[in-house]
Amino acid sequence: MSAFDFAETFADELDAVPDEQVDRSRFVPGDGPLDAALAFVGEAPGATEVEQGEPFVGRAGRRLDSLFETTGIDREAVYVTNLVKVRPPENRDPTADERRAWKPLLDAELDRVDPAVVVTLGAVAGGALLDSDESIRDLRDETYEVDGRLVLPTYHPAATFYDDSIEPMLERDLRAAVEVAAEE
């Protein structure tokens, strides 16, 4: 876990999330250094993340860690978070209302961390940051500028469990993020 107190750092933004959207028993804050050059944004925590109180520590997180190792990314040097900070019931995708409720907090996190590059993992996170309903297949392979920072959408690491052809693309996208961050 990071050395900072998430609830204290983002108290105003957390207070602004509607009560019906905040189930503290399923809450998982962002994690990582507040001066990270790279930030990774997923859609919402899973069961293991809720259990451990950290983002991307379950099966998809282990795949992401493996990709980090392959691409030379130090997990301790990046900020990792989710758009929605509570696990949706039955592991469903976050609803539009949930995405809208939590987006201001994500914006505040990214403003505070101010990474050179934000890598969105999956269509939900990519769509939220880019205000788009396009598929991740259509969004990736491009770099976008949003609020003065670069956004690189790619597949969610869990997609590699269902389609072997995605892992090399995800690896390539992470390498591109490292290169772009180094140039900034």
Protein Blocks (a to p, Z undefined) as FASTA:
>chain_A
ZZbdfklmmmmmmmmpcfklmcfklgccdeddfkbfbdcddfbdcfklmmnopahkbfml
mmmmmmmmmnopafklpccddfblcdcehhiacdfklmmmmmmmmmmmmmmnopabdcde
djklmmmmnopabdfklmgoiacdeehiacdddddfklmmmomklmmmmmmmmmmmmmmm
mmZZ
